[in-house]
Amino acid sequence: MKAMLLEKLSNLAGTDTPLEMVDYPKPIPGPKEILIRVNTCGVCHTELDEIEGRTPPRHLPVIPGHQVVGEVADLGSGASRFPVNARVGVGWIFSSCGTCRFCRNGRENLCRNFQATGRDVDGGYAQYMRVHEDFAFPIPGRFTDAQAAPLLCAGAIGYRSLRLAALNDGENLGLTGFGSSAHLVLMLAKHWFPHSPIFVFARSLRERQFAMELGAQWAGDTTDRAPTKLHSIIDTTPAWKPIRGSPCEP
């Protein structure tokens, strides 16, 4: 199969070309795993963090990509959750132990044995990938492949964060960082909490303008103070300035 392979960490500000298209062995699904014929794989900022070493792969080479939409091409022994040709998606979590206290209460991302798709194991920048059937998700027909792919990472992060924010309709919500996750959060928040003003902190003027177009009440730089106190703030920046002691101060 064809795959985009990351063979070494690189500085993207330089002249390196970090990914190389290669012929790579087609994966074979193991017990309770499915083989996915990849139709679409979104590109996430996390891939840049992997390539430049901020969240380095456990081993190299590796095939990146964790916003995967495709069809089940084959079943490993004991796999029965999806039939062949079912349309499925795979996100950042490739696997976890399933038995620790984090796994038992829905926080698999904190599992000591957590593995990330496209970082710790081969991901979706390829024609095929394998994954345990428990970490694949059915994709509703209302979404195209391209629409569904970012929901498996940016959308899932925003959805989970908004739930954890415990916001009540009418309370003020802050969003710091305005990449793909935050702009999906904004649209979701407008739907869930139509009376809640949304205040966006972003570094670039283009991002701030985009936030206002999507219905933000206010948009300023990350170092600015909001014009009013905020009840909850969601920080979707991967690594930069934390919100503590910054936008939420009176």
Disulfide bonds with the S-S distance in Angstrom:
none
